[in-house]
C-alpha cells in the first residue's frame, strides 16, 4: 500500500549487481515495507525495504527470500505479452542480515482507491483494463496477483489512463494455503488458482474494506 509520510532516512543500500541506492525521501509506508524515492546508478527508483517481521514470516512459508521472490514475480508479470506497461521494471534485490530490499522502476501515479473516491465511483475504462490484465496473467500462468484498489496505480501514459500493478510480494494462496478449507477445496477441484483473483474482481470496489485496512496500517505506524 502506498501511503507517504515523514521519517528518518535509512542508510544507503548496496545491491551487488546494480550499485548503491541512496534514499532521498520516504514515499510510502505499508504493512510489509517502507518505500523510498532513491538514487541508484544515476536514476531515480522506488526502494522497498522489508520489515524483519515479514522477512521472517515469508521465510517460514517459502524457500525464496522475500526480496528475490518479489523481484521474480514482478519480472514474470512484466514479461507476459501485453503487461509490460502495467508494471514497473524490477531492477535489483538484496537479502542479508542488515537489510532486505528491492529496487523497482519508480512509477508516478495515484492509487486507484484515491482516484475513484475523488471522482465518486469506479473508473470504468481503467477497471476494464484491470479485467483484461487478469485474463492475460492467467493465460500465462500468473495467479493470485494481490489484486485490490490499494495495489494499483492510475497512471497517465500517452494521454490514456492505465492501471499499473506495483506490489508482488504476496505468496499465492494455492502455493501455501493457510485455510484448511481452501486446501481441501483445492484438492477436490472445487476451487483453483484463478478463484481468488476472480473473487477480488467482484469485490474490487468494496472501498470500505480497503479504507479500514489503510486505517489499521496507519494506526500501527503511529502506535
SVG drawing of the C-alpha trace seen along z (x, -y; Angstrom):
<svg xmlns="http://www.w3.org/2000/svg" viewBox="-20 -14 48 48">
<polyline fill="none" stroke="black" stroke-width="0.4" points="0.0,0.0 1.4,-3.4 1.0,-5.9 3.6,-8.7 4.9,-10.2 7.9,-11.7 10.6,-9.5 14.3,-9.3 16.0,-8.0 17.8,-4.7 21.4,-4.1 22.3,-3.6 21.6,0.0 24.2,1.8 23.0,4.0 25.8,6.3 24.8,6.2 23.4,2.7 25.3,0.3 24.3,-1.7 20.8,-3.1 20.7,-6.3 17.3,-7.1 16.0,-10.7 12.6,-10.7 10.0,-8.3 7.1,-7.9 5.1,-5.0 4.5,-3.0 2.8,0.3 2.4,3.4 5.4,5.2 7.7,2.4 8.7,-1.2 9.3,-2.6 11.7,-5.4 12.5,-7.5 16.2,-6.7 19.1,-7.4 20.6,-4.3 23.3,-4.5 22.2,-7.9 18.5,-7.1 15.6,-7.6 14.0,-4.3 11.5,-3.1 13.4,-1.4 11.4,1.1 12.9,2.1 11.2,5.0 10.3,5.3 12.0,8.0 8.7,9.5 7.6,10.1 11.0,11.3 10.8,14.0 7.1,14.8 7.8,15.2 10.8,17.4 8.7,19.7 6.4,20.3 8.6,20.1 12.2,21.1 13.0,17.9 13.7,14.8 11.0,12.1 13.1,9.6 14.0,12.2 10.5,13.6 9.0,10.2 11.7,9.4 10.8,12.7 7.0,12.2 7.4,8.7 9.6,9.8 7.2,12.7 4.2,10.4 6.0,7.8 7.3,10.3 3.8,11.6 2.7,10.3 0.8,7.0 1.7,6.5 5.0,4.6 3.3,1.2 1.2,2.3 4.1,3.0 7.3,1.2 10.6,2.7 12.3,4.7 15.9,3.5 17.7,5.3 17.2,7.1 19.4,7.9 18.9,10.1 21.2,10.0 21.5,9.7 21.4,5.9 18.8,5.2 16.4,6.9 15.4,4.7 14.1,4.5 14.7,1.7 12.0,1.1 11.4,-1.5 9.7,-4.5 6.2,-5.0 4.3,-8.2 0.6,-7.9 -2.3,-7.8 -3.8,-4.8 -6.9,-3.6 -8.8,-3.9 -8.0,-7.5 -8.8,-8.5 -12.1,-6.6 -13.1,-8.2 -12.3,-11.7 -14.4,-11.0 -17.2,-9.5 -17.2,-6.0 -15.4,-3.3 -13.1,-4.3 -14.6,-2.1 -12.0,-2.5 -9.3,-1.6 -11.2,1.2 -11.9,2.7 -8.1,2.8 -7.7,4.5 -10.1,7.3 -8.1,7.8 -4.8,7.8 -6.2,10.6 -7.2,12.6 -3.7,12.2 -1.9,13.0 -4.0,16.2 -3.3,17.2 0.4,17.1 0.3,18.9 0.2,16.0 -2.4,16.2 -3.4,14.6 -1.8,11.3 -2.7,9.5 -5.5,7.6 -7.0,4.7 -7.5,1.0 -4.5,0.1 -2.2,2.1 -3.0,0.5 -1.8,-3.0 -3.7,-5.0 -1.0,-6.4 -1.1,-8.8 0.5,-7.1 0.4,-8.7 -2.8,-10.6 -4.5,-7.5 -5.1,-6.4 -3.8,-2.9 -3.5,-0.7 -0.1,0.2 0.5,3.0 3.4,2.4 3.2,4.9 4.3,8.5 5.3,9.8 2.2,11.9 2.6,15.7 -0.2,17.1 -2.8,18.8 -2.7,22.1 1.1,22.5 0.7,22.5 -3.0,22.4 -3.3,21.2 -7.0,22.0 -7.6,25.8 -11.0,25.5 -9.2,23.8 -6.6,26.5 -9.3,29.2 -11.3,27.3 -8.1,27.1 -7.5,30.8 -11.1,31.6 -11.1,29.2 -13.9,27.1 -11.6,24.0 -8.5,23.5 -5.7,21.0 -8.0,18.4 -10.5,18.3 -9.1,15.6 -8.5,13.2 -12.0,13.7 -13.4,13.0 -11.3,9.9 -12.5,8.6 -16.1,8.9 -15.2,7.0 -12.7,4.6 -14.9,1.6 -15.6,2.5 -13.8,-0.6 -15.0,-0.4 -12.8,2.7 -9.8,1.0 -10.3,-2.2 -10.4,-0.1 -7.2,1.7 -5.5,-1.6 -6.6,-2.9 -5.2,0.2 -1.9,-0.2 -1.7,-3.9 -2.6,-3.0 0.2,-0.5 2.6,-3.1 1.7,-5.8 1.4,-3.4"/>
</svg>
